[in-house]
């Protein structure tokens, strides 16, 4: 690896093609299409093993969720801040001493 070229930082955006003409196009396509295809593959496997007849709903979260979801066939909904909302709810719950709204102990 001593002679490997240093790859420049690439701005992540929607790739135009799977086969790029420049290094940054190839990196972008590999990262975004690869992430979307990895998500789709894992979701299909999980659905195939799901123990009930109800199919799980697939929600993408995180900063790149909207970009990856554009190229995914399995993502049904995008909530970029869902994890942060969950952490806020957990902090509020713990701030009440583990009591649900209305004073009910859970």
N, C-alpha and C positions, 0 to 999 in steps of 0.2 A: 503494500500500500504506500510505499514511499513516493511513487511517481503518480499517485492519483491526483486528479485535478480537484481544486477546491471549488465546491458548488456555491454559487452566490445565493443570497436570500431571495426568495420568490414570493411575490404577493399572491395570496390565495384568492382566487376568484373563479368563476365558472369556466371550465375548460371548453374550448371550441371543438376540439377533436380528441380522440383517444391517442392518435399518433401525432405528436407535435413536430414542428419543424425546427424549434430551438430548444435548448436545454430547459429553460424556465417553463415552456409549454409542456414539455414531457413530464417535468416534476409536478406541475399543477394537475395534469391529467392523471398521473399515477396516484397522487395523494387524494384527490377528490373522488375519482371513479373508484379507486381502491377502497376508500372508506365506505362509500355507498354500497359497493358490492359486498364488503365484509359484513356490514349491518344486515343487508338483505339475506345473506347466507345464514347468519346466526339466527335471525328471526324465523326463517323457514324451518330451521332445525328445531328451534324451541316450539314452534307451532305444531310440528309433527309429533313431538313428545308430550304436548300439553295434556294433562290428565283429565280434563273435562271437555264437554262439547262446546263450551263457550270459547270463542277465539280471543286471545288477549289483544288489547288495543295497543298500538305501537306509537309512542310519543317520543320525539327527539327533543333533547334539551342540551343547552350549552351554546357557546358563542358561534360555533360553526354549524349548528343544527340546521339553520335555514338553507345554507349552501349545500350541505350533504343531502338534505331531504329532496332537493330539486332533482337529484339523480338516483333516488331510491324508489323502488316500487313497493316497499313494505311500510315505510314511515307514513302514518296516517295524519299525524298532527305535530305541530312544532310549538314548543313553549321554551324559548331560550333561557328564561329565568326560573324554571320550575324547581331546580335544586335549591336556589337561593330562597324561593318562597317557602319551601319545606324547612329549610334551616331557620327562617324567621318564625314559622309556626312552632317549631321545636323550642326555640329560645323563649317565646312567649309562654308556652306550656310549662317549661321549667321555671320560668320567672314567677309563675303562680304556684310554685311548690308541687307541681305535678297534678294540679287540679284543672279539670276541663272547665270551659266557660260555664258559669252557673254554680260553681263550687263542688261539682261532682269529682270525687277521687277516682282516678283510673288506675 
